[in-house]
Amino acid sequence: MNKTLRPISLAVMTLVASIAFNANAQEVRRSYIVQLPAAAAASYEGGIAGLPATKPAPGDHLDIGATHVQNYIAYLAQKQNQVLATIDPANITARYDLAMNGFAAMLTDAEVRALKKNTGVLSIQADEMQQLHTASTPAFLGLDQADGLWSKVGGKGSAGEGMIIAMLDSGVWPEHPSFADRVDGNGAPTHDPSGTPAYGPVPAKWKGGCEIKPGITAANCNNKLIGIRSFIAANAPISAGDFLSGRDGTAQGGGGHGSHTLSTAGGNSGVPVSVAGIDYGNMGGIAPRARLAMYKVCFTGTTATNGGCASSAVVSAVNQAIADGVDVINYSIGPTAGGGNITDAQQVAFLNATNAGIFVAASAGNAGPVTGPSANLGPWITTVAASTHNRSTGANVIEGDGTVYRGASLNLAPLPSAAVIDARYAGTIAYEALRPEDQMARRLCYTEADRTTPGQTNFPNFPAGTTASSMAALDPALVANKIVICDRGNSPRVNKSAAVLAAGGAGMVLADNGTGLVAEVHAVPTVHINEADGLALKAYVAASTAPTAELTKAQVFLDTPAPFLAGFSSRGPNVSNNSMLKPDIAAPGVSIVAALTPTTTAAEVTALKAGGSTTKTGSGLLSGTSMASPHIAGVAALLKQQHPGWTPAMIRSAIMTSANDLLADGVTTALPWTVGATAAGNTPFGQGAGHVAPNGASDPGLVFDAGAIDYARLSCGFTAPNAQLYSAATCKSIGTLKDTALNLPSITIASLLGATTVSRTVTNVSEVSSTYNASVTMDGYDGVVTPSSFTIAPGASQTFSVKLTRTAKPMNVWGFGNLTLSDGQGHNVRIPVSARGTAISAPDTVYSEATSGSKIMTIGTGFAGPMSIDKAGLKAATRNSFTFNSVSTANQTTLCTATTLSPAVRVTNVTVPAGTLAARFSLYDADTSAAAIPGASDDIDLVVLTSGNVVVGSSGNEGSNEAVTLRNPAAGTYKVCVVAYNKQTRPSTTVTLSSWIVSPADVGGNFKVLAPATAYLGGTASVGFSWSGLATGQRYLGAATYKVGGVASGTTVVDVQTNDPVPLSQSSKPVQAAALD
């Protein structure tokens, strides 16, 4: 199952953590990505004597063969060699010069610490293992309309012509007709050599190729699929059903994702498709004439947890894609738990790709609505949420009284009227007389194997070893020839229909549990209905003396209300910086029909690896933001084809400013990772700017542009450790740019201090002069645009300011609205506006590794009058160790609140006194038994609850780097719950919990905080922190709380780690460690 927890605090984990507490920690090498100060070739704009700029002009590609580019690459190599001189070349796994200036290497802790002190090193990041975020949508988007975007580029037969779309994913199944370069006599795509060539030579800008490895031959590339490469992580434990090449893994080998995304973005049109016997007509990609290139960065592991997509592999792939001359990159990958940082290695690579003129689309993640926040947070990429569309595959349940319920289904034939029975009452023993574990097994329609297999998957919240008895089984005497209503949960959905079949049942109605409907093949005719309909159907059965129902044949419905935001789509705000919107846009991502990989035999896989061929292919439906992102990649390719001189930012602007609002989904659940917002799908934190409307994007009127210098100045303002992208000298030269000042096609202000003014600049990309009138509509705020009206000539730019003043919206509550610029001639340029009024705007965290030091920071004040500060700390961690012999993948909140705790759970009661400024509870990968074992990893999670079992914080990243930080917590007893989610196959693991509870009574390290006593409305103030005399080898915590009228209005946590820490992985697990040479 997916991880289900995320930190509530926005500053729950620093970028570094010590491993000094583990005596054996230096016995292994770990993978790191090291960045050096000089700009990558894709972004270098000159400044070094004798080395002219290499960054390409808008509309151009980086020509890596040019002499001046080669000279600069040689300069970078020289600088890298100076740093690499102290590292064994055998441990260097990759070098980067286009997507980043740096390298990846397997390093010991001592080597990392030495590199930290090297002045030639800018930053070091742990190499993380990301995960994949897992065909009538062109018509749904209106691309085929008479005046649609396809018509602007010469029609469907030319849509995407000359564009190259790169897919970073799990590989490609090249035999699928979506990737053929010929057509048969009927015009359908084919790989048959006798077919008619449908594509001319590859574009001259293409510098890539087809990498021949086991599973890929030269014949697998053609004039449609022009490139296949693979970048597999160091020490990758790859599944037998996957390939050490660019070929996608087989269906049983966990593959198919890459083939699906690639065909969605730019697969051939006119490909006939049938799924489970249901005819879907013809499918095709958004940019069906685009040339395609696959860069495999993900692999299926030998276990459910050791596969993924290494950050170092992603950077290598981006480096290659820049060199190859692609136009668009799609990245449907990210941390399972969401989140991340703006300056993660892959985001830095995408920055350099963007500076090289490449548009990057990325998925927001599938941790919605409140499990985890949006991923892929770089403000230079376009992050995509998933929405529904008007097509669904399903069937009807028709009650005997005529009531109809529509659900998801792949029934190949109808099931005539039959008796219906609720699974609860379909056994030999009355449901009410069963033990709780038997009741659960009965209503969930467990198979015999499900009933007799102990563990937290089948029996969550029960003691270890629990199984269900035969009394929980469905009774054939009661079930024969009937339709059984089974509840969704715990066991695989298809197991439930198998249990019905085994008992002689005729069909199944699967009643959902709120997770979402899935159309799939079952053992008996099945319709999967929503939770409310399931309850209604059960009520009908209970009230009727002879209840009946019929199940219709599955069909494709085209009248489904849409678009809504998908429930699984991850929401914002951007947890790395609340004042830069994420996600950016929504696109179809539910039940998308596209290419998949086929089921194959082991012998067939072996033959392919030996250079053999196959004619097997597959197609199917997948859902996820992974499916939404390639829609935007395809749209971007069409826009770049239509407007070759547009920058990636201009393309993103056109997509966002032409979007439409999603339908309201009624979700009111509060977002755990921000204060004052819900997970409603039709706010900017759900839909971004709205649902993509490609036809409007082709003629947006105005665009919001941004470029390399803007992103550089923005990054020069980053203060978090390891967040620097440019040298101090460069930043001194170019200056800084506030996050709210970046020229994004959105306005997001996380701390509006009474009133805030921001500026934006638009450029007229139409062919005529126009007069635009500006207005702001926003609940609880007044918005004033200056100038409110302006006339702008073709190609000209206009800067305007937007002043937002909080009126009726309560403090600390997000408000949403729109800024619209309209010319009255059909151009309505709309951007989302989000703001939250606060009394104080202050950094969440101050970080240092010095035993004595000082920091000065700036805070903003949204009030006028006296201000006071309470301080606490600095205080060393309290450490407690636990040994786990069991693991559990069950819901962790439920595990932590169970009366009888699972052996996979340890709970520590902690007293938090009145006046506490901050409490932090942390786990570290380095503080687990796995840290000293090559190839081993643990996944230990953290939940913090009140004594009344209310969750106040949780952290469920992959791996064991977890933290929950509570600022100004209420006094009382808290339960700190540590959950062992995975320890691989080792019999046990030990983990250490670090805790800090800091209140004014805690004094250490001569900790001082200095700040002015008076604040001014909309003003700023400097706050100084200092400390001295701390012991080495420790992790310390302190805090400063800003009080307005005696009420805490903000807290900065001071994190001082004096143990010379090495970088740790964040929201994803680290790449597998290796033994020392």
VENDA-V256590 format. One record per residue. N is the residue number from 1. RES is the residue in three letters. OMEGA is omega in whole degrees, 0 to 359 (999 if undefined). Layout:
# VENDA-V256590
n=[N/N]
res=[RES/RES]
omega=[OMEGA/OMEGA]
This chain:
# VENDA-V256590
n=[1/2/3/4/5/6/7/8/9/10/11/12/13/14/15/16/17/18/19/20/21/22/23/24/25/26/27/28/29/30/31/32/33/34/35/36/37/38/39/40/41/42/43/44/45/46/47/48/49/50/51/52/53/54/55/56/57/58/59/60/61/62/63/64/65/66/67/68/69/70/71/72/73/74/75/76/77/78/79/80/81/82/83/84/85/86/87/88/89/90/91/92/93/94/95/96/97/98/99/100/101/102/103/104/105/106/107/108/109/110/111/112/113/114/115/116/117/118/119/120/121/122/123/124/125/126/127/128/129/130/131/132/133/134/135/136/137/138/139/140/141/142/143/144/145/146/147/148/149/150/151/152/153/154/155/156/157/158/159/160/161/162/163/164/165/166/167/168/169/170/171/172/173/174/175/176/177/178/179/180/181/182/183/184/185/186/187/188/189/190/191/192/193/194/195/196/197/198/199/200/201/202/203/204/205/206/207/208/209/210/211/212/213/214/215/216/217/218/219/220/221/222/223/224/225/226/227/228/229/230/231/232/233/234/235/236/237/238/239/240/241/242/243/244/245/246/247/248/249/250/251/252/253/254/255/256/257/258/259/260/261/262/263/264/265/266/267/268/269/270/271/272/273/274/275/276/277/278/279/280/281/282/283/284/285/286/287/288/289/290/291/292/293/294/295/296/297/298/299/300/301/302/303/304/305/306/307/308/309/310/311/312/313/314/315/316/317/318/319/320/321/322/323/324/325/326/327/328/329/330/331/332/333/334/335/336/337/338/339/340/341/342/343/344/345/346/347/348/349/350/351/352/353/354/355/356/357/358/359/360/361/362/363/364/365/366/367/368/369/370/371/372/373/374/375/376/377/378/379/380/381/382/383/384/385/386/387/388/389/390/391/392/393/394/395/396/397/398/399/400/401/402/403/404/405/406/407/408/409/410/411/412/413/414/415/416/417/418/419/420/421/422/423/424/425/426/427/428/429/430/431/432/433/434/435/436/437/438/439/440/441/442/443/444/445/446/447/448/449/450/451/452/453/454/455/456/457/458/459/460/461/462/463/464/465/466/467/468/469/470/471/472/473/474/475/476/477/478/479/480/481/482/483/484/485/486/487/488/489/490/491/492/493/494/495/496/497/498/499/500/501/502/503/504/505/506/507/508/509/510/511/512/513/514/515/516/517/518/519/520/521/522/523/524/525/526/527/528/529/530/531/532/533/534/535/536/537/538/539/540/541/542/543/544/545/546/547/548/549/550/551/552/553/554/555/556/557/558/559/560/561/562/563/564/565/566/567/568/569/570/571/572/573/574/575/576/577/578/579/580/581/582/583/584/585/586/587/588/589/590/591/592/593/594/595/596/597/598/599/600/601/602/603/604/605/606/607/608/609/610/611/612/613/614/615/616/617/618/619/620/621/622/623/624/625/626/627/628/629/630/631/632/633/634/635/636/637/638/639/640/641/642/643/644/645/646/647/648/649/650/651/652/653/654/655/656/657/658/659/660/661/662/663/664/665/666/667/668/669/670/671/672/673/674/675/676/677/678/679/680/681/682/683/684/685/686/687/688/689/690/691/692/693/694/695/696/697/698/699/700/701/702/703/704/705/706/707/708/709/710/711/712/713/714/715/716/717/718/719/720/721/722/723/724/725/726/727/728/729/730/731/732/733/734/735/736/737/738/739/740/741/742/743/744/745/746/747/748/749/750/751/752/753/754/755/756/757/758/759/760/761/762/763/764/765/766/767/768/769/770/771/772/773/774/775/776/777/778/779/780/781/782/783/784/785/786/787/788/789/790/791/792/793/794/795/796/797/798/799/800/801/802/803/804/805/806/807/808/809/810/811/812/813/814/815/816/817/818/819/820/821/822/823/824/825/826/827/828/829/830/831/832/833/834/835/836/837/838/839/840/841/842/843/844/845/846/847/848/849/850/851/852/853/854/855/856/857/858/859/860/861/862/863/864/865/866/867/868/869/870/871/872/873/874/875/876/877/878/879/880/881/882/883/884/885/886/887/888/889/890/891/892/893/894/895/896/897/898/899/900/901/902/903/904/905/906/907/908/909/910/911/912/913/914/915/916/917/918/919/920/921/922/923/924/925/926/927/928/929/930/931/932/933/934/935/936/937/938/939/940/941/942/943/944/945/946/947/948/949/950/951/952/953/954/955/956/957/958/959/960/961/962/963/964/965/966/967/968/969/970/971/972/973/974/975/976/977/978/979/980/981/982/983/984/985/986/987/988/989/990/991/992/993/994/995/996/997/998/999/1000/1001/1002/1003/1004/1005/1006/1007/1008/1009/1010/1011/1012/1013/1014/1015/1016/1017/1018/1019/1020/1021/1022/1023/1024/1025/1026/1027/1028/1029/1030/1031/1032/1033/1034/1035/1036/1037/1038/1039/1040/1041/1042/1043/1044/1045/1046/1047/1048/1049/1050/1051/1052/1053/1054/1055/1056/1057/1058/1059/1060/1061/1062/1063/1064/1065/1066/1067/1068/1069/1070/1071/1072/1073/1074/1075/1076/1077]
res=[MET/ASN/LYS/THR/LEU/ARG/PRO/ILE/SER/LEU/ALA/VAL/MET/THR/LEU/VAL/ALA/SER/ILE/ALA/PHE/ASN/ALA/ASN/ALA/GLN/GLU/VAL/ARG/ARG/SER/TYR/ILE/VAL/GLN/LEU/PRO/ALA/ALA/ALA/ALA/ALA/SER/TYR/GLU/GLY/GLY/ILE/ALA/GLY/LEU/PRO/ALA/THR/LYS/PRO/ALA/PRO/GLY/ASP/HIS/LEU/ASP/ILE/GLY/ALA/THR/HIS/VAL/GLN/ASN/TYR/ILE/ALA/TYR/LEU/ALA/GLN/LYS/GLN/ASN/GLN/VAL/LEU/ALA/THR/ILE/ASP/PRO/ALA/ASN/ILE/THR/ALA/ARG/TYR/ASP/LEU/ALA/MET/ASN/GLY/PHE/ALA/ALA/MET/LEU/THR/ASP/ALA/GLU/VAL/ARG/ALA/LEU/LYS/LYS/ASN/THR/GLY/VAL/LEU/SER/ILE/GLN/ALA/ASP/GLU/MET/GLN/GLN/LEU/HIS/THR/ALA/SER/THR/PRO/ALA/PHE/LEU/GLY/LEU/ASP/GLN/ALA/ASP/GLY/LEU/TRP/SER/LYS/VAL/GLY/GLY/LYS/GLY/SER/ALA/GLY/GLU/GLY/MET/ILE/ILE/ALA/MET/LEU/ASP/SER/GLY/VAL/TRP/PRO/GLU/HIS/PRO/SER/PHE/ALA/ASP/ARG/VAL/ASP/GLY/ASN/GLY/ALA/PRO/THR/HIS/ASP/PRO/SER/GLY/THR/PRO/ALA/TYR/GLY/PRO/VAL/PRO/ALA/LYS/TRP/LYS/GLY/GLY/CYS/GLU/ILE/LYS/PRO/GLY/ILE/THR/ALA/ALA/ASN/CYS/ASN/ASN/LYS/LEU/ILE/GLY/ILE/ARG/SER/PHE/ILE/ALA/ALA/ASN/ALA/PRO/ILE/SER/ALA/GLY/ASP/PHE/LEU/SER/GLY/ARG/ASP/GLY/THR/ALA/GLN/GLY/GLY/GLY/GLY/HIS/GLY/SER/HIS/THR/LEU/SER/THR/ALA/GLY/GLY/ASN/SER/GLY/VAL/PRO/VAL/SER/VAL/ALA/GLY/ILE/ASP/TYR/GLY/ASN/MET/GLY/GLY/ILE/ALA/PRO/ARG/ALA/ARG/LEU/ALA/MET/TYR/LYS/VAL/CYS/PHE/THR/GLY/THR/THR/ALA/THR/ASN/GLY/GLY/CYS/ALA/SER/SER/ALA/VAL/VAL/SER/ALA/VAL/ASN/GLN/ALA/ILE/ALA/ASP/GLY/VAL/ASP/VAL/ILE/ASN/TYR/SER/ILE/GLY/PRO/THR/ALA/GLY/GLY/GLY/ASN/ILE/THR/ASP/ALA/GLN/GLN/VAL/ALA/PHE/LEU/ASN/ALA/THR/ASN/ALA/GLY/ILE/PHE/VAL/ALA/ALA/SER/ALA/GLY/ASN/ALA/GLY/PRO/VAL/THR/GLY/PRO/SER/ALA/ASN/LEU/GLY/PRO/TRP/ILE/THR/THR/VAL/ALA/ALA/SER/THR/HIS/ASN/ARG/SER/THR/GLY/ALA/ASN/VAL/ILE/GLU/GLY/ASP/GLY/THR/VAL/TYR/ARG/GLY/ALA/SER/LEU/ASN/LEU/ALA/PRO/LEU/PRO/SER/ALA/ALA/VAL/ILE/ASP/ALA/ARG/TYR/ALA/GLY/THR/ILE/ALA/TYR/GLU/ALA/LEU/ARG/PRO/GLU/ASP/GLN/MET/ALA/ARG/ARG/LEU/CYS/TYR/THR/GLU/ALA/ASP/ARG/THR/THR/PRO/GLY/GLN/THR/ASN/PHE/PRO/ASN/PHE/PRO/ALA/GLY/THR/THR/ALA/SER/SER/MET/ALA/ALA/LEU/ASP/PRO/ALA/LEU/VAL/ALA/ASN/LYS/ILE/VAL/ILE/CYS/ASP/ARG/GLY/ASN/SER/PRO/ARG/VAL/ASN/LYS/SER/ALA/ALA/VAL/LEU/ALA/ALA/GLY/GLY/ALA/GLY/MET/VAL/LEU/ALA/ASP/ASN/GLY/THR/GLY/LEU/VAL/ALA/GLU/VAL/HIS/ALA/VAL/PRO/THR/VAL/HIS/ILE/ASN/GLU/ALA/ASP/GLY/LEU/ALA/LEU/LYS/ALA/TYR/VAL/ALA/ALA/SER/THR/ALA/PRO/THR/ALA/GLU/LEU/THR/LYS/ALA/GLN/VAL/PHE/LEU/ASP/THR/PRO/ALA/PRO/PHE/LEU/ALA/GLY/PHE/SER/SER/ARG/GLY/PRO/ASN/VAL/SER/ASN/ASN/SER/MET/LEU/LYS/PRO/ASP/ILE/ALA/ALA/PRO/GLY/VAL/SER/ILE/VAL/ALA/ALA/LEU/THR/PRO/THR/THR/THR/ALA/ALA/GLU/VAL/THR/ALA/LEU/LYS/ALA/GLY/GLY/SER/THR/THR/LYS/THR/GLY/SER/GLY/LEU/LEU/SER/GLY/THR/SER/MET/ALA/SER/PRO/HIS/ILE/ALA/GLY/VAL/ALA/ALA/LEU/LEU/LYS/GLN/GLN/HIS/PRO/GLY/TRP/THR/PRO/ALA/MET/ILE/ARG/SER/ALA/ILE/MET/THR/SER/ALA/ASN/ASP/LEU/LEU/ALA/ASP/GLY/VAL/THR/THR/ALA/LEU/PRO/TRP/THR/VAL/GLY/ALA/THR/ALA/ALA/GLY/ASN/THR/PRO/PHE/GLY/GLN/GLY/ALA/GLY/HIS/VAL/ALA/PRO/ASN/GLY/ALA/SER/ASP/PRO/GLY/LEU/VAL/PHE/ASP/ALA/GLY/ALA/ILE/ASP/TYR/ALA/ARG/LEU/SER/CYS/GLY/PHE/THR/ALA/PRO/ASN/ALA/GLN/LEU/TYR/SER/ALA/ALA/THR/CYS/LYS/SER/ILE/GLY/THR/LEU/LYS/ASP/THR/ALA/LEU/ASN/LEU/PRO/SER/ILE/THR/ILE/ALA/SER/LEU/LEU/GLY/ALA/THR/THR/VAL/SER/ARG/THR/VAL/THR/ASN/VAL/SER/GLU/VAL/SER/SER/THR/TYR/ASN/ALA/SER/VAL/THR/MET/ASP/GLY/TYR/ASP/GLY/VAL/VAL/THR/PRO/SER/SER/PHE/THR/ILE/ALA/PRO/GLY/ALA/SER/GLN/THR/PHE/SER/VAL/LYS/LEU/THR/ARG/THR/ALA/LYS/PRO/MET/ASN/VAL/TRP/GLY/PHE/GLY/ASN/LEU/THR/LEU/SER/ASP/GLY/GLN/GLY/HIS/ASN/VAL/ARG/ILE/PRO/VAL/SER/ALA/ARG/GLY/THR/ALA/ILE/SER/ALA/PRO/ASP/THR/VAL/TYR/SER/GLU/ALA/THR/SER/GLY/SER/LYS/ILE/MET/THR/ILE/GLY/THR/GLY/PHE/ALA/GLY/PRO/MET/SER/ILE/ASP/LYS/ALA/GLY/LEU/LYS/ALA/ALA/THR/ARG/ASN/SER/PHE/THR/PHE/ASN/SER/VAL/SER/THR/ALA/ASN/GLN/THR/THR/LEU/CYS/THR/ALA/THR/THR/LEU/SER/PRO/ALA/VAL/ARG/VAL/THR/ASN/VAL/THR/VAL/PRO/ALA/GLY/THR/LEU/ALA/ALA/ARG/PHE/SER/LEU/TYR/ASP/ALA/ASP/THR/SER/ALA/ALA/ALA/ILE/PRO/GLY/ALA/SER/ASP/ASP/ILE/ASP/LEU/VAL/VAL/LEU/THR/SER/GLY/ASN/VAL/VAL/VAL/GLY/SER/SER/GLY/ASN/GLU/GLY/SER/ASN/GLU/ALA/VAL/THR/LEU/ARG/ASN/PRO/ALA/ALA/GLY/THR/TYR/LYS/VAL/CYS/VAL/VAL/ALA/TYR/ASN/LYS/GLN/THR/ARG/PRO/SER/THR/THR/VAL/THR/LEU/SER/SER/TRP/ILE/VAL/SER/PRO/ALA/ASP/VAL/GLY/GLY/ASN/PHE/LYS/VAL/LEU/ALA/PRO/ALA/THR/ALA/TYR/LEU/GLY/GLY/THR/ALA/SER/VAL/GLY/PHE/SER/TRP/SER/GLY/LEU/ALA/THR/GLY/GLN/ARG/TYR/LEU/GLY/ALA/ALA/THR/TYR/LYS/VAL/GLY/GLY/VAL/ALA/SER/GLY/THR/THR/VAL/VAL/ASP/VAL/GLN/THR/ASN/ASP/PRO/VAL/PRO/LEU/SER/GLN/SER/SER/LYS/PRO/VAL/GLN/ALA/ALA/ALA/LEU/ASP]
omega=[180/173/190/186/176/177/173/181/177/181/188/185/174/185/181/179/185/168/183/183/181/187/183/191/184/180/182/171/177/184/179/174/185/179/179/191/186/181/173/184/180/185/185/183/177/178/177/184/177/181/180/182/178/179/183/176/178/181/179/174/176/180/186/178/181/184/183/177/178/179/180/177/177/176/179/180/179/179/178/181/179/178/184/184/182/184/177/181/181/182/177/185/179/172/185/176/180/181/180/170/183/183/172/183/172/190/170/178/180/179/178/181/177/179/177/183/182/182/178/180/179/181/178/177/171/178/186/178/177/181/175/178/172/999/180/184/175/178/179/179/177/182/184/179/184/180/182/184/177/181/182/181/175/179/183/181/179/188/182/183/178/179/179/179/178/179/173/191/186/181/184/171/194/182/181/181/175/185/180/178/177/175/178/183/178/180/180/180/181/173/181/181/179/179/181/177/182/182/175/179/179/179/182/181/183/180/184/182/183/184/184/178/181/181/179/174/179/181/182/174/180/183/171/176/193/181/174/177/178/180/185/185/176/178/184/176/193/180/178/180/177/189/173/180/180/178/176/176/178/181/179/178/176/183/178/184/182/178/181/183/182/180/177/182/188/178/179/171/176/179/179/182/174/180/180/177/180/183/178/181/180/176/178/181/180/176/194/180/179/171/190/177/179/175/185/179/183/178/174/183/179/173/182/188/186/174/177/189/184/178/180/177/179/179/177/181/178/177/180/181/176/180/184/176/180/180/186/173/170/184/180/189/175/177/181/183/178/177/185/181/179/185/169/185/182/177/175/177/179/174/181/174/178/178/176/176/182/177/180/172/182/182/181/182/187/183/181/356/185/180/181/185/179/175/179/195/180/181/179/178/178/185/195/172/182/179/176/173/192/180/174/179/184/180/182/166/182/178/177/179/177/179/184/174/177/178/179/183/171/180/179/180/178/173/182/183/180/177/181/178/175/183/181/185/182/180/183/179/180/183/184/182/182/170/182/181/177/176/181/181/181/186/178/176/178/167/177/179/178/183/189/178/181/177/185/177/181/184/179/176/172/179/179/179/181/171/177/181/178/179/179/185/172/183/181/181/180/188/188/176/180/172/184/175/179/177/175/174/173/184/178/182/183/176/183/178/176/178/177/179/182/180/178/180/181/183/181/165/180/181/186/179/181/182/180/185/182/174/182/181/180/181/176/176/188/169/181/184/184/187/182/179/177/178/180/179/178/178/177/180/181/185/185/178/180/184/177/175/172/179/182/175/179/177/177/178/180/183/180/178/184/3/167/171/177/181/182/186/183/182/172/1/178/185/176/175/185/184/172/191/165/352/183/190/175/179/183/181/182/178/179/179/179/183/171/175/183/169/183/175/177/179/179/177/179/180/178/180/180/178/179/182/179/173/181/174/178/174/180/182/173/177/178/172/172/181/180/185/179/171/180/176/178/178/179/178/178/180/178/175/181/184/187/180/181/174/175/179/178/178/178/180/181/180/185/186/179/186/178/179/172/174/180/182/177/181/181/181/180/175/184/189/173/179/169/178/177/181/179/187/185/168/179/179/175/187/189/178/181/181/185/177/191/184/176/180/182/180/188/183/180/174/174/184/174/184/188/182/178/180/178/180/176/184/178/177/180/183/181/178/180/182/184/178/181/181/179/180/178/181/177/182/188/181/183/179/178/180/181/182/177/189/179/173/177/175/180/182/185/179/178/188/182/175/180/177/176/180/174/178/179/177/180/180/175/183/183/172/182/174/182/174/186/176/177/174/185/182/176/180/167/178/180/179/180/353/181/177/179/175/187/182/177/180/181/179/180/175/177/179/177/177/178/178/179/179/186/183/180/175/176/175/180/172/184/178/183/166/182/174/186/178/180/181/178/177/175/186/188/175/179/178/179/181/177/179/178/176/183/170/184/176/177/190/167/186/175/174/186/176/173/182/179/179/174/180/181/174/175/183/181/180/176/180/183/177/177/181/169/177/179/179/7/188/179/183/165/188/177/182/179/174/181/173/182/175/177/176/180/177/190/175/178/178/186/182/181/177/175/185/173/175/176/185/171/181/176/177/184/177/178/183/176/179/178/181/181/171/179/177/188/168/180/173/184/181/174/179/184/186/184/184/178/178/182/174/175/173/181/186/190/175/177/184/170/178/177/176/172/181/177/178/179/180/183/178/168/189/185/172/187/176/172/178/178/178/180/181/175/179/178/178/179/177/177/189/178/185/175/181/181/173/185/184/181/184/182/173/178/181/180/176/175/184/173/171/187/178/183/179/180/183/179/175/180/185/181/175/180/181/177/182/182/180/180/182/180/183/177/179/176/177/181/177/175/178/180/172/179/176/176/175/183/169/182/176/172/180/173/180/180/184/176/183/180/182/178/183/179/181/172/177/179/186/181/180/188/185/180/189/173/182/178/176/185/186/179/179/179/173/187/179/179/178/174/180/999]
